[in-house]
């Protein structure tokens, strides 16, 4: 299997296909939302199929029943799901299948190093101090 991270690399795929005489199938990467839905479904299936070795402590059930007793079934399910979704922190909502070429050049700023040098005045101090120290020897 081969993974290309950018649609700009399509020409590489075409060349490999031509050279090897094979054809690759494009597979879309699931969106963050689709991943969350799939994880929730898997989580629910896991709960339904789980066989418990021990019995539930009656006191634990009593406490949960007392605290959740006023909630409707729908409210309880929603709260349990939201609790699980929050654990599944998906860090990006960016569409990884987006092939537009007008993406901003976030981290490719040529002058970023020059800008950083001037934003740290302590660097000049250390360089001067070092130069003076070397000249004394």
Buried (B, 14 or more C-beta within 10 A) or exposed (E): EEEEEEEEEEEEBEEEEEEEEEEEEEEEEEBBEEEBEEBBEEBBEEEEEEEEEEEEEEEEEEEEEEEEEEEEEEEBEEEBEEEBBEEEEEEEEEEEEEEEEEEEEEEEEEEEEEEEEEEEEEEEEEEEEEEEEEEEE
